[in-house]
Amino acid sequence: MIETIVIANQKGGVGKTTTAINIATALAAIEKRVLLIDMDPQANASTGLGVAKRQNILTSYDILVGRKTMHEVIQPTIIPSLSIVPSSVDLVGAEVELVHKDDRHKILKNALSVHRDHFDFVIIDCPPSMGLLTLNAMVAATSVIVPLQCEYYALEGLGYLLNSIQKIQKNFNPILQLFGIVLTMFDRRSSLCNQVAEDVRAHLKNKVFQSVIPRNVKVSEAPSHGKPVLVYDVNCLGSQAYMSLAKEILEKSKV
């Protein structure tokens, strides 16, 4: 069974897109067939994989409004075995344009259904909100990975997100599950980071990945070069952490 994983957090700046890019890259590096779908209007996952912003580029927006099929929009990346559905700023208006469309929450699921045999993993990067774009992603998905920065308000925001996932599971997608929480931007020298990590593990136990993504200069630099950190510097601490996370995902997944 294909694993379709949404990377989501309604809070920005938690390493969501970086996690999506590098999980996808790590899985592709072990020869899994991976599709990354960029559903964020900021298109950071697209530029982070070297997809240039051009006016005539086909994106996830074209799929949502019914202008193009998934097959027409998918394109290769610099990583063998990793394909992408890019994004663009046009997605900002998608929620308004689709408001009167029947089954608007199922558009991505329907578009993806004919391609499920072509990939082992589909990774979907979402905007930092719980609007129609994220709803489409979660309706199309089998599971959710939540990147969580270890800071004071982390648990409060996490509770809201987990509640939203449960509502989507109940009303739209009964197979949707929480795959896990990944702690990001972790600084072992910070007592607050360590305390938040302990609290999260105490509340969610085995739903928290053992792999922790550290604060790392190379992870921050890589997007400006249009590369995942695993390509930019495979030996840095950030790369090693994402490879460890991908190994955990493989062990827990159905693929």
Secondary structure as UniProt FT lines:
FT   STRAND          3..7
FT   HELIX           16..29
FT   TURN            30..31
FT   STRAND          34..38
FT   TURN            41..42
FT   HELIX           44..48
FT   TURN            49..50
FT   TURN            55..56
FT   HELIX           60..64
FT   TURN            65..66
FT   HELIX           70..73
FT   STRAND          75..76
FT   TURN            80..81
FT   STRAND          82..85
FT   HELIX           89..93
FT   HELIX           94..97
FT   TURN            98..100
FT   TURN            102..103
FT   HELIX           104..106
FT   HELIX           107..113
FT   TURN            114..115
FT   HELIX           116..118
FT   STRAND          121..125
FT   HELIX           132..140
FT   STRAND          143..149
FT   TURN            152..153
FT   HELIX           154..171
FT   TURN            174..175
FT   STRAND          177..184
FT   TURN            188..189
FT   HELIX           191..204
FT   HELIX           205..207
FT   HELIX           217..221
FT   HELIX           222..225
FT   HELIX           229..232
FT   TURN            234..235
FT   HELIX           237..252
//
